Amino acid sequence: MDIGSIIFIVIFLASTGFFIYKAAQIIRIIKMGRSVNRTDNKGERIKTMVRVALGQSKMVTKPIAGIMHIFIYVAFIITQIELIEILVDGFTGEHRIFMPHLGDFYTFVISFIEILSVLALIATLVFLARRNLLKVPRFVKSEMTGWPKLDGNIILYLEFILVLCIFTMNGADEVLRLRGESHAEGVGSLGFAVSSVIGPALFGGMETETLHLLERIGWWGHFLVVMGFLCYLPFSKHLHILWAFPNVYFSNLKPKGQFSNMESVTNEVKLMLDPNADPFAAPAAAEGEQATEPQKFGAKDVPDLTWVQIMNAYTCTECGRCTAACPANITGKKLSPRKIMMDVRDRAEELGAGLRKDKEYKDDKSLIGDYITEEELWACTTCNACVQECPVNIDPLSIIVDLRRYLVMEESKIPAELVTMNTNIENNQAPWQFSPADRLNWKDEA
């Protein structure tokens, strides 16, 4: 085994190990959330995952962005075939190890990858222009400054470099093979759809030693970009590449607008309706266990959310479709559903880092107040537009509602307008301050 293969293996194992380590940390953070059962309707969940996560059905509601994203998405998946060959070559010290065994099929596969790579390059340039030149409104909101903006560009820069590496590797190898100097077995054109054209055009006049160097730069560049992306992924919104599938599978299948009942409230109501119940009794505990504290109403901080809601935050692509569709945001209010998800993820990361150092870690912060203001929460109209628009079935509304529930039921904080409305509903069975007996007086005025 030569020194190149040893370096290759060390980089691969180090990068993969680091990614697994960081992914395990994120999984532990997600498990901080409350339990929720999402194991029902397995068949429907699989169909939804195939349609939404794999089939990208909600992406194409915005045709230009949707089609461009599909170019990158399909290229990302299919290009892994070439990556597999690079990994095998790196471990064995061979070069294009599959080519002698697959023949024309190998040429077809690599040609297909090259065509997809060209489409991905076009999409990359379009997305860079949309973010940095055209400045599409949803990409220049206040929450998209600093790291979020840079994060959105980094993947595009890496995609651009990756495509250049692919064509540098294949193009230089094309010319080398025509000269009978390639490491790949055989002589003559590789016949790849794109590099067989651009290879001789760009590299045909170069010396053989230079071509060998360029081919190796492209080969190692491809590998290093992928390994670098693997290490960068846990810190990026692009983690949705992996989380999108479980996130969609475990998404809420109930009709939009159907709120979940709080178990703690349901239990209290049942207690009130049971004439034999002792309202002052502590919650029952199983044999050998200590009595548990009453469940908190709503959510104040990340551990009060469900694990699905925390996973939603880690799956958020920060695309801003939710915020662009939010009527509150459109009318100038402070609420941004995207920011809600980003805040949950940031707070989860902060808590996770603290708990890794000290299992009893506590600080004086919480989601409400330190990350998300009451003004943002009460601006929400609960219209579900954000839920409908999300390409990966994230549900910002469920988090907003749980945070509101805490404010109302734990801290008795509610806007004055809603106090009046609730009082009218309690007294008049309607939001308006009219006696029920006068409700039909309008018909006499018609």
Number of C-alpha atoms within 10 A of each C-alpha: 8 8 9 12 16 14 12 18 15 12 16 20 12 13 20 14 13 16 19 15 12 15 16 12 17 18 13 13 24 26 16 18 20 15 12 11 8 14 9 10 9 12 9 12 20 16 14 21 23 16 14 20 25 15 13 19 15 17 22 16 13 10 10 13 16 16 16 21 19 19 20 21 17 16 21 17 10 16 19 13 13 17 15 11 17 21 15 16 17 21 17 13 18 15 16 16 16 14 18 12 9 12 10 12 11 17 16 15 17 23 19 17 25 22 16 21 27 18 17 25 23 15 23 23 16 17 19 16 13 15 18 13 10 12 12 12 11 19 22 14 15 10 18 18 11 9 11 16 16 11 16 21 17 15 18 20 13 17 23 18 16 22 20 18 23 22 24 26 25 25 28 29 29 32 29 28 18 16 14 15 18 21 13 18 14 14 14 14 16 24 15 22 17 19 27 20 13 18 21 18 12 14 20 18 10 12 10 17 11 12 24 19 13 20 24 17 16 25 21 17 20 24 21 17 16 19 19 14 19 17 19 19 19 20 14 20 22 21 18 23 14 12 18 25 20 19 24 26 24 21 20 16 15 9 7 14 11 7 11 9 8 14 11 13 13 11 11 12 11 11 14 13 10 11 9 8 11 10 12 6 7 11 12 10 10 8 7 6 8 10 12 11 8 9 12 15 21 22 23 21 21 27 18 21 23 21 20 24 26 26 26 30 28 29 28 28 24 25 15 23 22 26 24 21 20 25 20 21 18 13 9 8 14 17 24 28 30 26 24 24 26 23 19 26 24 17 19 24 19 12 21 20 14 15 14 13 9 10 9 8 12 10 7 5 13 17 19 18 12 12 16 18 14 16 13 18 23 18 15 21 12 19 14 18 19 24 23 17 21 23 23 28 26 28 25 25 22 19 23 21 19 19 24 22 21 20 20 15 13 14 10 10 14 15 12 9 8 11 12 14 16 16 15 17 14 11 15 17 14 16 15 16 14 13 12 12 8 8 12 9 9 8 7 6 6 5
